[in-house]
Amino acid sequence: MSASTSLERPTVLAPPGTAPDRRRHRDGRAGVLGYWLVLPAATIYAVFTLWPIVQTAYLSFTDWNGLSPAKSFVAFDNYRELAGDRRFFSALLHNLEWVAGSWLAQGFGLLLAALLSASWIRARTFFRTVFFVPATMSLVVVGIAWNQIYRPDTGVLAATLEAAGLPSAGWLSDQHTAMPAVIATANWTYYGFAMVILLGGLQSIDRSLYEAAAVDGAGAVRQFVHITLPGIRNQITLLVVLSFINTLKTFDLVYIMTNGGPGRATEVVAYYIYSLAFVTHQVGYGAAAAVVLTLIILAITIVFLRLRERSER
Amino acid sequence: MNRPNASTRISAYTALVVVAIISLVPLVWVLLQSLRTSNATSLDPFAFEWPPVVRNYATAWNQAHFSQYLLNSAVVAVGTIALVLAVAFPAAYALTVLKLRLSSPVFYTFLLGLMIPVWSVVIPLFFQLRNMGLINTRLGAVLVETALGIPFAIFLLRASLRDLPYELIEAARIDGAGDLRTLWSIVRPLLSPALQAVVILQFMTSWNELVVPLFFLQTDDVRTLPIGLTFFQGRFTTDTSVLAAGTTLAALPVLIIYVILNRQFIQGLTAGATK
């Protein structure tokens, strides 16, 4: 809550003699009002996000089961244990498989967007609307629907494979197919989303650039590399950053579809944190894993944003 | 880039139709399954059945407290949307237009929230909400979801506020309008596309949210639809038709809203992506 109190501090008046910047608001009364306008959002954000993060960081230095009143301070023990925790790294690896899978879906989304942005395509809005339907669905609905599709007895996938004379696997109960099956479900909700974002970028590219390039004799590939890709650079960066942020956080589908199993074949970091803190009551250790996950996401985001800034110069 | 030959066009449309089928078939199949009996489905997952069995919907609706879950989902979503708008809009205005001295650090502190996984707040929040008496209350879920939604709302609104013609705000000031008056009568209407985008995206996030209700809404009278559906899955694993009916019921509200407002959904997303 320290963050919200620091916001209440009134603005320092501009030193006398400085020329008033047209865009900078006059300090004083209006400045104080400005802070009052920020205060409600800052308070809610501080109480329900910032302060809990500080608490999580603190808990990560304790050995606590979430029940007993005493929390014993263990310094970096949890982090040391985490560094040698195979289960944690295996979960992290599953997250990375998930990231790689999401790039396939993004590539697919780019193909769809390129196809839909062709000037001669009709019913563009119809296709865009349909492709985005899976992205609007709750992941609980998606997970349950796909659980039914993957079922060996009544599932439509097994029946299709059987009809084609192929072996119908119990997709979610096999160690080797469970993770790809869950990732495929995630990607089913994702290609439409990627397509919508990329299509927005493609449609904002100035058509005359292509005409000029064609006059200069550039073929389709060169046009794509020199006009299309730079034109949607922002959208690509956004999707890549988002795919890291969101897939590292992912939880819903694993919770609904497999509970991390069979064995631990589909366990991701978020699910591991959940089972540590809320199933086996290792709250301190779970908090340490949460802190590490946050740091990884922060580091990846910062690296991408830096790279993007550099490429813009 | 003009009209390509017929075979190119045919293969392009074929590809689009195939992807459209992939996008819809899983949902259509669940819908069809919900209109049959579980036994019939296990005999032949493909077949249709006539007349359709509507009984599954009655079972799902009556046994699964769907009306209660629907109400809870609506209350939490509407409450979150209202609160996010009420606090994020003034904050974004102050941070962007009023150019406060602390604008930049405060804005980046908010932005940090975009990267924070719910997992690094959920453990202490559980104990905090319990101490505040907000556990298993819809208000508690609204406050947490609002806190999680504020960063993106401020980010989106700031992008649009920066494009606002500053002369209009200046003119309003010269005419004697105070800051609050300017905020409400000049800026709010000008910003309505961005505000709509916030409403749509926040609705989608809140309506589909699993983790927050999983931890903070644990009694049946406050459970939201997704979390109710997970319990439903556990109870009806063998009765696949009733499960399919429940799944369809849960998917319908958001699908209906999407079909009505799909233009706004898409514009909201693209606005977030380009700025």
HADDOCK unambig.tbl for C-alpha pairs under 7 A between the chains (distance, minus, plus):
assign (segid A and resid 11 and name CA) (segid B and resid 101 and name CA) 6.65 0.50 0.50
assign (segid A and resid 24 and name CA) (segid B and resid 98 and name CA) 6.90 0.50 0.50
assign (segid A and resid 24 and name CA) (segid B and resid 99 and name CA) 5.46 0.50 0.50
assign (segid A and resid 25 and name CA) (segid B and resid 98 and name CA) 5.40 0.50 0.50
assign (segid A and resid 25 and name CA) (segid B and resid 99 and name CA) 5.96 0.50 0.50
assign (segid A and resid 31 and name CA) (segid B and resid 100 and name CA) 6.26 0.50 0.50
assign (segid A and resid 34 and name CA) (segid B and resid 94 and name CA) 4.95 0.50 0.50
assign (segid A and resid 34 and name CA) (segid B and resid 98 and name CA) 6.52 0.50 0.50
assign (segid A and resid 34 and name CA) (segid B and resid 100 and name CA) 6.88 0.50 0.50
assign (segid A and resid 37 and name CA) (segid B and resid 90 and name CA) 5.25 0.50 0.50
assign (segid A and resid 37 and name CA) (segid B and resid 91 and name CA) 5.29 0.50 0.50
assign (segid A and resid 37 and name CA) (segid B and resid 94 and name CA) 6.29 0.50 0.50
assign (segid A and resid 38 and name CA) (segid B and resid 90 and name CA) 6.56 0.50 0.50
assign (segid A and resid 38 and name CA) (segid B and resid 91 and name CA) 4.12 0.50 0.50
assign (segid A and resid 38 and name CA) (segid B and resid 94 and name CA) 6.57 0.50 0.50
assign (segid A and resid 40 and name CA) (segid B and resid 87 and name CA) 5.77 0.50 0.50
assign (segid A and resid 41 and name CA) (segid B and resid 87 and name CA) 4.87 0.50 0.50
assign (segid A and resid 41 and name CA) (segid B and resid 88 and name CA) 5.91 0.50 0.50
assign (segid A and resid 41 and name CA) (segid B and resid 91 and name CA) 6.53 0.50 0.50
assign (segid A and resid 44 and name CA) (segid B and resid 147 and name CA) 5.73 0.50 0.50
assign (segid A and resid 45 and name CA) (segid B and resid 147 and name CA) 4.72 0.50 0.50
assign (segid A and resid 48 and name CA) (segid B and resid 144 and name CA) 5.82 0.50 0.50
assign (segid A and resid 48 and name CA) (segid B and resid 147 and name CA) 5.88 0.50 0.50
assign (segid A and resid 49 and name CA) (segid B and resid 121 and name CA) 6.15 0.50 0.50
assign (segid A and resid 49 and name CA) (segid B and resid 147 and name CA) 6.37 0.50 0.50
assign (segid A and resid 52 and name CA) (segid B and resid 121 and name CA) 4.98 0.50 0.50
assign (segid A and resid 52 and name CA) (segid B and resid 124 and name CA) 5.55 0.50 0.50
assign (segid A and resid 52 and name CA) (segid B and resid 125 and name CA) 5.93 0.50 0.50
assign (segid A and resid 53 and name CA) (segid B and resid 120 and name CA) 5.82 0.50 0.50
assign (segid A and resid 53 and name CA) (segid B and resid 121 and name CA) 5.29 0.50 0.50
assign (segid A and resid 55 and name CA) (segid B and resid 124 and name CA) 6.18 0.50 0.50
assign (segid A and resid 56 and name CA) (segid B and resid 120 and name CA) 6.21 0.50 0.50
assign (segid A and resid 56 and name CA) (segid B and resid 121 and name CA) 6.67 0.50 0.50
assign (segid A and resid 56 and name CA) (segid B and resid 123 and name CA) 6.98 0.50 0.50
assign (segid A and resid 56 and name CA) (segid B and resid 124 and name CA) 6.23 0.50 0.50
assign (segid A and resid 120 and name CA) (segid B and resid 3 and name CA) 6.00 0.50 0.50
assign (segid A and resid 127 and name CA) (segid B and resid 20 and name CA) 6.76 0.50 0.50
assign (segid A and resid 129 and name CA) (segid B and resid 262 and name CA) 6.77 0.50 0.50
assign (segid A and resid 130 and name CA) (segid B and resid 20 and name CA) 6.09 0.50 0.50
assign (segid A and resid 130 and name CA) (segid B and resid 23 and name CA) 6.83 0.50 0.50
assign (segid A and resid 131 and name CA) (segid B and resid 20 and name CA) 6.02 0.50 0.50
assign (segid A and resid 131 and name CA) (segid B and resid 23 and name CA) 5.79 0.50 0.50
assign (segid A and resid 134 and name CA) (segid B and resid 23 and name CA) 6.42 0.50 0.50
assign (segid A and resid 136 and name CA) (segid B and resid 204 and name CA) 6.93 0.50 0.50
assign (segid A and resid 137 and name CA) (segid B and resid 251 and name CA) 6.53 0.50 0.50
assign (segid A and resid 138 and name CA) (segid B and resid 208 and name CA) 4.44 0.50 0.50
assign (segid A and resid 139 and name CA) (segid B and resid 208 and name CA) 6.95 0.50 0.50
assign (segid A and resid 140 and name CA) (segid B and resid 226 and name CA) 5.77 0.50 0.50
assign (segid A and resid 141 and name CA) (segid B and resid 247 and name CA) 5.88 0.50 0.50
assign (segid A and resid 141 and name CA) (segid B and resid 250 and name CA) 6.97 0.50 0.50
assign (segid A and resid 141 and name CA) (segid B and resid 251 and name CA) 6.43 0.50 0.50
assign (segid A and resid 145 and name CA) (segid B and resid 26 and name CA) 6.99 0.50 0.50
assign (segid A and resid 145 and name CA) (segid B and resid 30 and name CA) 6.45 0.50 0.50
assign (segid A and resid 153 and name CA) (segid B and resid 42 and name CA) 6.23 0.50 0.50
assign (segid A and resid 154 and name CA) (segid B and resid 41 and name CA) 6.08 0.50 0.50
assign (segid A and resid 154 and name CA) (segid B and resid 42 and name CA) 4.66 0.50 0.50
assign (segid A and resid 154 and name CA) (segid B and resid 45 and name CA) 5.55 0.50 0.50
assign (segid A and resid 155 and name CA) (segid B and resid 45 and name CA) 6.45 0.50 0.50
assign (segid A and resid 156 and name CA) (segid B and resid 45 and name CA) 5.73 0.50 0.50
assign (segid A and resid 156 and name CA) (segid B and resid 46 and name CA) 6.86 0.50 0.50
assign (segid A and resid 159 and name CA) (segid B and resid 45 and name CA) 6.66 0.50 0.50
assign (segid A and resid 196 and name CA) (segid B and resid 266 and name CA) 6.84 0.50 0.50
assign (segid A and resid 197 and name CA) (segid B and resid 269 and name CA) 6.80 0.50 0.50
assign (segid A and resid 197 and name CA) (segid B and resid 270 and name CA) 5.52 0.50 0.50
assign (segid A and resid 197 and name CA) (segid B and resid 273 and name CA) 6.40 0.50 0.50
assign (segid A and resid 200 and name CA) (segid B and resid 270 and name CA) 5.66 0.50 0.50
assign (segid A and resid 234 and name CA) (segid B and resid 274 and name CA) 6.65 0.50 0.50
assign (segid A and resid 235 and name CA) (segid B and resid 273 and name CA) 6.03 0.50 0.50
assign (segid A and resid 235 and name CA) (segid B and resid 274 and name CA) 6.57 0.50 0.50
assign (segid A and resid 238 and name CA) (segid B and resid 273 and name CA) 6.78 0.50 0.50
assign (segid A and resid 245 and name CA) (segid B and resid 115 and name CA) 6.60 0.50 0.50
assign (segid A and resid 249 and name CA) (segid B and resid 117 and name CA) 5.86 0.50 0.50
assign (segid A and resid 252 and name CA) (segid B and resid 210 and name CA) 6.79 0.50 0.50
assign (segid A and resid 256 and name CA) (segid B and resid 230 and name CA) 6.99 0.50 0.50
assign (segid A and resid 270 and name CA) (segid B and resid 119 and name CA) 6.82 0.50 0.50
assign (segid A and resid 287 and name CA) (segid B and resid 120 and name CA) 6.96 0.50 0.50
assign (segid A and resid 290 and name CA) (segid B and resid 119 and name CA) 5.85 0.50 0.50
assign (segid A and resid 290 and name CA) (segid B and resid 120 and name CA) 5.06 0.50 0.50
assign (segid A and resid 291 and name CA) (segid B and resid 120 and name CA) 6.25 0.50 0.50
assign (segid A and resid 294 and name CA) (segid B and resid 116 and name CA) 5.98 0.50 0.50
assign (segid A and resid 294 and name CA) (segid B and resid 117 and name CA) 6.38 0.50 0.50
assign (segid A and resid 294 and name CA) (segid B and resid 120 and name CA) 6.97 0.50 0.50
assign (segid A and resid 297 and name CA) (segid B and resid 115 and name CA) 6.57 0.50 0.50
assign (segid A and resid 298 and name CA) (segid B and resid 115 and name CA) 6.32 0.50 0.50
